[in-house]
Amino acid sequence: LKEKTEDLKRERRLAEDLLHQMLPKSVAKQLRKCQKVEAENYDQVTIFFSDIVGFTSIAASCTPLEVVEMLNNLYVCFDSRIESYDVYKVETIGDAYMVVSGLPERNGTKHADEIAKMSLDLVAAVRQVVIPHMPMGKLQLRAGIHTGPCVAGVVGYKRPRYCLFGDTVNTASRMESTSLPQKIHISSATYNALLTDDAYEIELRGEIEIKGKGKMKTYWLLGNKNYSVQN
C-alpha cells in the first residue's frame, strides 16, 4: 500500500509538472479545483513576437521530420534561456514564438526591461542553433516588441489555452512582421518604457506604415550597456 501511494504521488507530480508547462501555475491551480478562471485586465505588459526568416523556403527544402527536428532544436534552446528572465511563454505557432512579461504575475515596471534583455539573448542564441539537415546554414530571427494594456484568460474546455487579447498583441505582432533579419523592432511605447534605465542602445528607425495602424515612429533595439547575453 505504501509503494502504491508513493507511485500515485509521483504520477500526480508528473501530471502537475506537465500542466504547469501548458498553463500558468495560478491558472492550473484554479482549474484543478474546478473553479472558473476569470479573465483579467492588465494595464501594462510587454509582448515579444519572433519568427524565422525564410522559414517557408527552408521547410520546402526538407522533410517533415527535419522541420520538426529543426524547430525543436530552436525552441529547446529558447525555452532554456527564457527561464533566466521574468517572462511567460504564451505559445509557439509554427515558427512563431510569443513571450510576455507583466502577466500572469504583475512585476511593476520591470516588464519592458525583462523582455528587452531576453530578446537580445534570443537573437544572439539563434545563430548557434544547428540545423541538422543544413549544417552550413544559419537561422535568422525577426523580432518585434510592444508595450501596452491587454486582457488574459483561459479559453476552451478541451485542451484549454491561456490567451492574450487586445490591440497590444496585434501591434507587437506588427512590430515583428515589419522587422528585419536579426533585428529587434520596438514601438515608441516600449522605447519610452526602456528610457527610464538609460541602459539600452536604441536607434531611431523613423516613421513606417503599419497595417491597420497607419504611420508609427519605431526604433531598433541594439543592445544593453550593462548586460551581455548568456554564453
Secondary structure, 3 states (H helix, E strand, C coil): CHHHHHHHHHHHHHHHHHHHHHCCHHHHHHHHCCCCCCCEEEEEEEEEEEEECCHHHHHHCCCHHHHHHHHHHHHHHHHHHHCCCCCEEEEEECCEEEEEECCCCCCCCCHHHHHHHHHHHHHHHHHHCCCCCCCCCCCCEEEEEEEEEEEEEEECCCCCEEEEECHHHHHHHHHHHCCCCCEEEEEHHHHHHHHCCCCEEEEEEEEEEECCCEEEEEEEEEEECCCCCCC
